Amino acid sequence: MSSRDLSNLLLAAILLFSATNAFAWGADGHRLVCGLALHSLSEKGRAFVRETLAMGKYLDGNGDDDFAEACVWPDKAKYADFKGTYEEHFINVPKSEDSVDFARDCAAMDCIAVGIQRSLTWLARPASGEREQARKAASLRFLGHFIADLHQPLHVSNAEDWGGNKIKVKWFGEDSNLHAVWDVGILERAGIRYPQSLEMLESRKTEIGSRNVLMWMRESFRIARGFAYPGIDGKPVQAGDELGEAYLGRSEPIVIQQLSRAGVRLAYLIDSLADGTLDTNILIQ
């Protein structure tokens, strides 16, 4: 094999790895959250989504009204034209700490809470020119994506292990890592798919609970520490551990709960934006 052929093979392997590990909750998880939100919106909220998605023609030529698919886009964009948004998909907390401290954990203003506030702020403002419309279209896509990410517990998790990415485990006998288990593994094993699982998630009639975005972030952190990181025996999941039916059985209801919450809460934010009643400055709430 020539050196050029070897280089091409390595590049293909890297691209395949990136494609299969790019999506928090998996692409279907993001579609489900935004699909749930769309079904919960008021007529005014749906009109807001349609009008804002149409502005995408000034962003990347895509003005389609498929909100579920638009919510997958940010995981691709963070590797392309929006590389500066990469850190806005998560927030990391030192393992030695037992709570999220915004001043400590987001000192560079580059975490998920900042990404959500930036999206809300641009969505709340009128957009007249093409540049403003492109920014507003991107902000809606990012908002839908970030609210889903916020409810994946290992996106609000330990800095030292990169949200479980460094904890290499066996998932039903296959090589994986703890973060990927929560991103994709549990959904796949539980048969949670888009659009097939929309009806099941909608039937839960989930309450919104707090309307404070930072409280949602802290809620996910507690779930990460209380359920994602510990094994069934209560001890921390370690590299090399085997995770299977018992871990799945405990985690599946949490995943369903978090997807449902994310959909209801995203709908609340969009309806409030459409009504002009939302306080977009979430960082000081």
N, C-alpha and C positions, 0 to 999 in steps of 0.2 A: 504494500500500500504506500503510495506516495505521501510526502509530507502535506501536500495540498489536500489530498483525500482525507488524511487524518484530521486536518484542521476543520474541514467541512463536517466530518462526523462528530467531532467534539462540539462544534457550534450547534449542530442539530440537537445533540443531547442536552446542551444548556438551554436551548429554546424550549425543548419538550419539558424539562424540569420546571422552567419558569412558568410555562402555560398551565401545568398541573398544580402549581402551588401558589398561583397568583390571587386566588379569590377567597377572601374571608367568607365564612358560611357556605362556600361554594357558590358558583354563579346562580344556581337554583335558589339558594337561601336568600340572596339579594333580590332575585325576582319575586320570591314569595313575600318578602317584607313590603316591597313597593306595590305588589298586586293587592295585598291585604289593605294597605293604606288607601289605594285607589277606590276599593269597594266601600270603604268607610267614610269617604269624603262627602261633604255637602255638594250640592250642585255648583255653588260658587267656588268651592275648592277644586272640583273637577275642571271647571273652566279655567281656573288659574294654572292648573297643570297643563292643560291642552295649549293654552296661549304661550306658556313659558317653553314648553318642549318645541313648539313651532319656531321659536327664536334660535334653535339649534342650527338652522340653515346658515346662520352667520358664524357659527362656531366651527363646525366640521362638515357642513353640507347636509346634516341629518336633522330634518325638522319633523321626523315621524312622531306620532303620538303614543308610542309604545313605552309607557313609563317603566314597566318591569325591566325591559331591555336596557333602557337608559341608565338604570341604577347599577348595571354591571360595568359600564364604561369607565368609571374612575379607577378601577383596578388595572385597566389597560393604559389609561392616560398617565398614571403615576410613573410609568416607565418610558413615556414618550414626551409629549408637549407639556406635561404638568409634573415634571420631576420634583418640583418644589413642594408638592402635596404629599410626598411619600410618608413623612412622619405624622401627617394629620389623620392617618388611619388608626392610630393607637395612642396610648399613654403608658409609660413604664414607671413602675414604683420600685424603689429599693426593697429587696427581699426582707431586710431587717425592719422595715416600717410596716405599720398596721393600718394605714389610712392614706388616701390620696391627698397630697399637698400640692396645690396648683403652682405655688411659687417655686417649689423645689422640683417638681416633676415635669413642669412645662416652662422652665425658666427662659428658654429660647423662643417661646411662643410658637411652637411647632408641633403641637399635639392635637388630638382629636377634638377637644373642646374648642380650640381656636378655629379648626376647620369648620366646625358646625356654626360658630358665631359668624365667621366670615361669610358662609353661605347664606345664613339667615339675613345678614345685613344687606347683601346685594339683592336678595330676593324681595326685601321690603321696599326697595327703592324703585322709582319708575325708570324705565329704560327706553330711550328714544332712538339714539344712534345705533348703528350696527355693532360697534364695539361694546356698548352697554348691553345690548340684547344678547350678544354672544356670551358675555360674562354672566348674565342672568340665567341663560340656558345651562351653562356649566354648573352654576351654583345649585340649581334644582337637582341635577344629576348627583352632585357631590353630597347634597343634604340627604337624599334618599339612601345613598351608599353609607355615609358616615353614621346615620342613626342605626342602621343594621350592624355596622361594625361595633358601635358602642355597646350593643346588646350581646355580642359574642364575648363571653367573659375573659378570654385570654387576649383580648385587645385592651384590657385594663388590668395589667398583670406585672409580673416580675421583670425588672430590668436585666438582671444577671443572666437569665435563661432566654431572653428575647421572647417573652410571652409563651414559653414552652417549646419554642422552635429548637432549642439546644437539647431538649430532653428526648433522646432517641428511644423509641419503644417499639414493641411488637403489638400490632393491632390485628387481632384475630390471625396471628401468625405471620403477618406481613410487616415489612419494615415501614416505620412511620415516625412521627414525632408527636408530642402531646398537642402542640398547636394544630397540626393537620388533623388530628383526631376530632378536635372541636370544630375546625373549619368545615371539614368534608366527611370524615369517617363516620361520625354518629348519624348524620343525615342520610348517608348512603345505606348504612346498616338498618336504620329505622324505616327506610323506604319513603323518606320525605322528599318529594319532588314538586317541581313546578310544571304545569299548573295543577297537577293531580291532588296536591295536598292543600290547596286553597280552602276547599270546603271544610275540611277537618279543622284547620286553624281558625277559620271564621266561626265555627260552631262553639268555640271556647268562650265567646262573649267576655273577652278579657277586659278588665278595668284598667284605666290609664294610671291610676295611682297618683303619685306626685307629678306635677307639671313643671318641675325644675330639672333641666337637662343635666346639671352637675350632680343632682341626686341620682339620676339614672346611671351616671358614670360610677358613682360610689357603690350603687347597688350591684353592678356588674363586677366590681372589684371584690365585693364580699362573696359573690358566687364563685369567682375564680379561686379565692383563697379557701373557701369552704367546701367546694365540690370538684373543681377541675384539677387542682394540684394534689389533693389527697387521693390515695387509692382506697379501695373498699375496706382495707384493714385500718384506715385512718392515718397510715404513714404516708409521707410524701412520695409521689411517683418518682422513680429514679430511672436513669438511663438503663436500658436493657430489660425493664419490666415488661411482663406480658399483660396486656389489657384485652378483655373479651366480654363475654355475656354479662357478667356481674357489673362491670363498669358501665357498659351500655345501658343496662336496665336502670341504673341510678341516674344516668345522664340524659337519657331520652326525654323524660318529662321536663327537665330544665331547658333543653333546647327548644322544645315546643312552646314552653312558657315564654322564652326570650324572643322567639320569632313573633309570637302573637303580640307581646308587649311592644315590640319595635314597630309593627304595623299600625297599631292603635295610636301610638305616640307620634309617629310620623304624620298620620292623618290630622292629629290635633295641631301640630305645628303648621301644616299647610293650610288648614282651614283658618287658623288664626292669622296667618300671613294674608290670606285672601280677604279677610275681614278688616285687616289693618289694626288688629288688637294685640298683636304679639310684641312683648318687650324682647327685642333681639339681643340685648346686651346680657347674655347669659353668664358671662364671666364674673359678674359682680353680684349675682343672685345668692 
